Amino acid sequence: MSVIAWIVLGLIAGWIGSHIVDNGGKGPLLDMLLGIVGAVVGGFIFSALGAMPVTGFNLYSLFVSVVGAVVVLVIYHAVAGRRRII
């Protein structure tokens, strides 16, 4: 899979994952970054469980990436916490 395909898949997965986790998103750049990281994390999780990791630009890979993005976003929220703006 090319770098551009990873970025597009990460952007889509990050956007979907951010709407699943907090329904607001953190901005397009952070969503894309967390989505790309989530795609990698999802691939590792699915490989560890014996399933196929990200295989290309298809619905299964999007599902794997979204699962990874949700995991990354939950960890991100646990570490970053909810900051209060005064």
Buried (B, 14 or more C-beta within 10 A) or exposed (E): EEEEEBBBBBBBBBBBBBEBBBEEBBEEEBBBBBBBBBBBBBBBBBEEEEEEBBEEBEEBBBBBBBBBBBBBBBBBEEEEEEEEEE
